[in-house]
């Protein structure tokens, strides 16, 4: 990879700006210094007075770039020079403007007051022809007030722009965080959906494969039938995996128009388990399953699906009882029971992640319901309550 080197100006853009600003201030103050000295000469200043103006003006000219680094200190020095000679008046007023732009108002007001006092001293020892001292002091005060107000306004505007820029950066960072959270939420949702769909389907395949393994002496037609079920189940699992990816971003139907399973599909789910050799008893006392909202119906379907899957994994061959009860305006209650295996140390009939009930509990909670599960009195019980608005 090619390594790119950066110069000092690129590494510190503020330094480059200050150097440019210092050059500009130096040029402006130099021009004003020359004009002031020329005007003093034309006004009749000669000898020691003109030499004093040149010396003070030159000193102020040399010190003026320091306003960009030390505005208050440099401003005080230039203000003191303004009390000695009019040649420092221009740098002193520029100092007041710089301090107002770069420092808080109290510091700017102090420099302004010092500048007014310095020019008052200047007006006392060198009277202005054609204008009284009072009017002279009034004009100086107005000038300093205008400079300080202008500088304070520029500082406030710059602070506002910085604040708006910071808010924009924070909003962009917040948006990035929200996008990242949305992606993580979607990935979690995909993982849960894949677990619910594929764990059920693969547990059925494991049951049929187990029959093929432990009953090699079965009639050929039975072996062929079981192999066909396994093959069809694999294809169906792949189709359901594709549906998961396509359907996750919709509420009621996928991008290909096929609806997701709801409460009315539970009997079909039970028949699939019975077809795999499971002894499943269904007691359906739901008043109007079609009236259940689609989101709650999908959650109810996943609860039954997860319950049957866990029963096949941990209590293979034992009977399972599924009970559904509910009506609009009340709630939907789902209860799944199965006896505990005789050997509690035996492993599951099919591998699993061990987090199915954790994800299912979160799914039910997000749907506004509650899910409990416990093992006791020789059986495992899974109960879920889902709200059913009228």
N, C-alpha and C positions, 0 to 999 in steps of 0.2 A: 504494500500500500504506500502511495506517495505521501511523504510527510510535508505538510504545509507550514511554513514559518511565517510569523507575524512580526511586523515592525512595532516600534514603540508607540507610534501614532495609532495603529490599529488596536493595540492592546489597551490603550488608555485614550479613548476619544475625548474625554473631558479635558485632558491635558492639551490636546491639540486645539480645542475650542478656546481654552484660556490663553494659549500663546497667540492665537489669532486676535482674540479680544484685546490682549495687552498691546499688540502692535497697533490696533485701531485706536485705542485710547492714547497711546504715545503720539500717534500722528495728529489726532485732533487737538490734544493739549499743546503740541508743538506749534501748530498753526495759530491757535488762539494766543499763545505766548508771543509769537512774532507780531501778530496784529496789535496786541496790547502795548508792547514796547514801541512799536512804530507810532502808535497813536500818542503815547506819552511823549515821544520825541517831538512830534508835530505840535503838541500842546505846550512845548517850551521847556520840558524837563531836560536838564543838562547836568553835567558834572557828577557829583556824588549821588544825587537823586536818581539819575538815569542808570548809574552803575548799580545802585541798590535794586532798582527794578529788574535789571538784567540778571543779577545774582539770584534774587528771590525767584524770579520766573524760571530760570534754568534749574534751580533746585526742585521747584514744583514739577517741572517737566520730567525730570529724571525719576522722581518719586511716584508719579501718576500711575505707572503700570502696576504698582503694588496694591492698587485698589481692588484688583481682581483676586488677590490672595489674602490680604489683610485689610479689608475695607475700613474697619473702625479705626485701627491704629494709623493707617495712612491718611484717613480723613481728618483725624485730629491734627496731624502734622501739617497738612495742607491748609487747614483752617487757621492754625497759628501763623503760617506764612502769609495768609490773606490779611491778617491784622497789620502786617508790616508794609506790604506793597500791593497795589492793585494788580500787579502782574500775576498774582496767585489767586485772583478772584475766580477765574474760569476753572482751574483745577479744584478749588474748594467747593464750588457749586456742583461740579461733576461728582465729587466725593459724596456729597449729600444724596445725590440721586442713586449712586451705587450702593450706599449703605441702606437706603430705603428699599432697594430691590432685593438685597441679599440678607438682610438682618431683620429681626422683629422691630415692630414700631417703636418701642421705647428707645432702642439704640439709634434709630433714625431721627427721632425727635430730639435726642441729646446732641447729635451732630448738627441738626438744624439750628438748635438754640446756640450752640457754640459758634456756628457760622454767622448768625445774626450779631452776636456779641463782637466777633472779630471785625465785622464790617462797621459796626458802631465805633469801635476804636479807630479803625481806618478813617472813618469820616470825621472824627474829632481832630486828629492831627493833620489831616489833609482835607480841608473843606472843599465841597463840590461847588463849582461856580454855576450860578443860575438856578439852583435848587436848594431849599432849606434842609437843614439836618433832619427835621421831623419827616419831611416827605421822602428824603433819602432812606431813612430807616424803615419807613412804611413800605417802600418799593422793595427793599431787600427782604423784609419779612414776607411779603406776598410772593416773591420769587422762591424763597426757600420753602414756603408752604406748598406752592404748586409742585416743586420738585419732589418733596417728600410724599405728597399725595399721589403723584404720578408713579413714583417708585413703589409705593405700597400697593397701588392698584395692579401694577405689573407683577409684583410678588404674589398677590392673591390669585391672579389669573394663572400664573405658573403653578402654584400649589393646587389649584383646581384641576388643571390638566394632569398633573402627576397623580392626584387622587383618582381621577377618572381612568387613567391608564392602569393604576393598580387594581381598581375595581374590575376593569376588563380582564386583566390577567387572572384575578381570582375567579371571575365567572368562567373563564376558559378552563382553568384548572378544575373547578367544580363540575363543569360539564364533562370533562374527561373522566373524573371520578364516577359520575353517574353512568356514563357509557360503560366503564369497566364493571361497575356493579350490575348493570343490566345484562352484560354479557355473562357474568358469573351466575346470575340468577337463571338465565336461559340455559346455561350448561347444566346447572343443578336440576332444573326442571326436566331436561332431556334425560339425565341420568335416572331420575325417578321414574319417568315414563317408560324408559327401556327396561328398568327392573320390573315394573308391574306387568308389562306386556310379555317380555321374553321369559321371565322366571316362571310364569304360569305355563307358557307353551313348552318350554324346555323340561319342566317337571313332568309334563305328560309324556314327552318323548323318552325321558329317563325311565318311566314306568313301563312303557312298551319295550324298550331296550332290555330292561331287567327281565321281562317275561321271555324274550328271545334267549337271554343268557342262561336262565335257570330252567327253561323247559325246552331243551334241544330235541326231546323225543316227541314233541307235539306234532300233530298231523301236518303234512306239508301245506294244506290249505290255510291252516291257522298261522303257520310261520309266514306264508306269503301275505296273509292279511295283515299281520303285525308289521312286516317289513314295509308294506304299502302305507300303513298308517304313519310309520316313522318317516318315510320319504315325503308324504304329504304334509306331515307336521313341520318338517324342516323347511319346505317351501312356504308354508303359511307363516312360520317364524320370520323368514326373510321378508315376506310381504308386510308383516306387521311392523318390522323394524323400519322398512321404508315409509310406512304410514306414520310412524312416530315422527320421523324427520319432517314429513310434509305437513302434519296436522298440528304440530305444537304451537304454531303462531296464530291459530284461529280458535274461536270459541266453540262454534257449533259444527263446523264441517271443515274438511281439509281442502287443500288447493285443488284436489282432483274431485271434490264434491261428495266424497264418501263421509258419512257421519261417524263420529266417535261413539263408542259404546256408552250406554246409559243404563238406568235401573231396569228398563224393560228387557235388556239383554241378559239379565242375570239367569233366567231359566235356561237359555242356551249355554251359558257358562257352566251351569250345573250338569247339563246333559253331556257336555264334553268330558267332565270329570267322571261321570258314570260310564261313559264309553271307554275310558281308560281303566276301568275296573274298580273305581272308587265307589264306596257305599255312601252316597250323599243324599240326605233327606232335606227337602226344601219346604218350609212353611211360609207361605206368602200371604200376609194379611194387610197389604198396602191397598188403601182405598182407591186411589187413582194414580198409578205410577206415571202415566203420561203427563200429569200436571206438575210433577217435580221439576224444578228448574234444571236446565241442562248441566250446569256446572256441578250442582249437588248430585245429579244422576251419575255423572262420570266418577265423582268421588265415591259414591256408594258402590258402583261397579268395581272400582279398584279395591275397596275394602273386602268385598266378597272374594275377588280374585286372589288377593294376598292371603286371605284366610285359608282358601282351598290349597293354595300353593304350599303354605307352611304345614298344613295337615299332611299333604303327600310327602313332604320332606322329612318331617319329624315323627309322624304317626302313620306310616304307610300301611295300608290294608285295614285300618280301623275306621269305623263309621264316623261320619261328619254330619252335624245338624246345622242347617242354616235357617234362621228365622228373620223375616222382614215384617215390620209393623210400622204404620204411620198414615197420616192423612194431612191434607192441606190445612194450614192454620195451626198446626201442632208441631210435630217433628217426626223424623224418620229414625227408627231404631233398627240397627243391624246387630244380630248376635250369631256368632259361629262357635260351636263347641265340638270338641273331639277328645276322646280318651287319651290319657298319657300313655306312651309306650311302656311295655312291661319291663324293658331294660333301659333305665334312664341314662346309662353310660354309652348306649349305642349311638353312633354318629348318624347324621341325616342321610336319607336315601339319595339325595342329590345335593351337590355343593351349592353354597349360597354366600352372599356377602355379609350376612348377619345384620344388615342395616335396613331391611325391608320395613319392619315395624316402626323404626325411627322415622323414615321418610313418610310412611303412611300416617303416623301421628301428626307430623307437620302439615301434610296435605289436608287432613281433616280439620286441623286448627285453622288453617288459612280459609277453609270453607265456612268457618264460624261454628264448628262443632267440637266434639270431644271424643277421644278414643281411649279405651282402657283395655288392658289385657293382663291376665293372671293365670297362674297354674295352681290348682288346689282341688282337694276332694277327688283326686284321681282323674281330673280332666283339665283341658286348657280352654279358657274362655276369652273370646275377643268380642268386645261390644263397642259400637260406635253410635253416636247421636249426631244427627245433622238437622239444622233448622229447615223448616218447610213453611215458607210464608203463604198466606192465604191467597 
